[in-house]
């Protein structure tokens, strides 16, 4: 096609948008620090359980209890690159 944007410019723009998206995700997740969130725990990955909040935020929590397929309430203690880390959980639905 005649009026196509060169590949190197497309790639540069794409990288800028991905970087901006990641920065926005971190800023959004920071709003939840020290707040209680509800999380559907989906699976155990290594020593952490992993799930999502109602707002689709990826969340990790360490627990000795079996939390798979349970909805918990927990406090967000910190944010990482693409997820939040939780503490002080209790199960509200099985």
N, C-alpha and C positions, 0 to 999 in steps of 0.2 A: 504494500500500500504506500501511497505517496507521502502522506503526512504522519508517518509513524515516528514515535519518540525513540531515539537510539537506546539500545540495550543497556549501556553503561549508565545512562541517566535514569532509566527505569529502576535499575538495581540500587543506585544511590538514594533515590526517593523512597524506595521500599525499605531500605535500612533505616532511614530517618523516621519513617512512620512506625516501624517496629520498636525502635528506641523510645519514641514518644509514648507509644502504647504501654511499654514496660514501665516507664516512669509514672504514667497515670495510674497503672495498676498498683504500684507500690504506695503512691499517695492515697489512693482510695482505701487500701488495706490498713493504712496507718490510722484511719478514723476509728477502727475497731479495737485498738489497743486499750486494755483495761476495761473492755465492755463484754457483757455476756452475749454469746451467740449460740444459736441452735444449729447443730450439725448432724447430718445423716452420715454415719460412719459406714464406709463401703468395703474396706479391705485393710488387712495388715500388710505393711511393707517394711521389711527389716524389723526394727524395734518400735516402729510407730504405726498407729492406726491412721488411716487417711480417709477423708470424706469432704463433703461440700456443705456450705451454709445455704440458707434460703436465697442468698444473693449470689450463689455460685462461686463463692470464694473457696479455693482449695485450702483445706485445713489439716494439720497434723497434730496428734496427741499421743503421748507415751502413757501406757496403762498396763497394769497387771491383769485387769479384768478383760473378758472377751467382749469387745464393743462392736464387733462386726454386725452389720444390718440393724443397728440401733440408732435412735435419735437421742443425742445428748445435749445438755446445756453446759457450756464451759466458758471460761474467761480467756480472751485473747491476750497472750502475754507479749508477743512480738511478731513482726512481719519479716519475711525473708523475700527472696527475689520474686517468687510467684505464688506464695502461700502465707498463711498465718500459722503460728504455733500456739496451742492451747494449754491451759492448766485448769485444775479444780473442776473436774467434770462430774456430772451425775446423769444417770439414764432417765429419760422421761417417757420413752416409748420403746417397745420391743418389737 
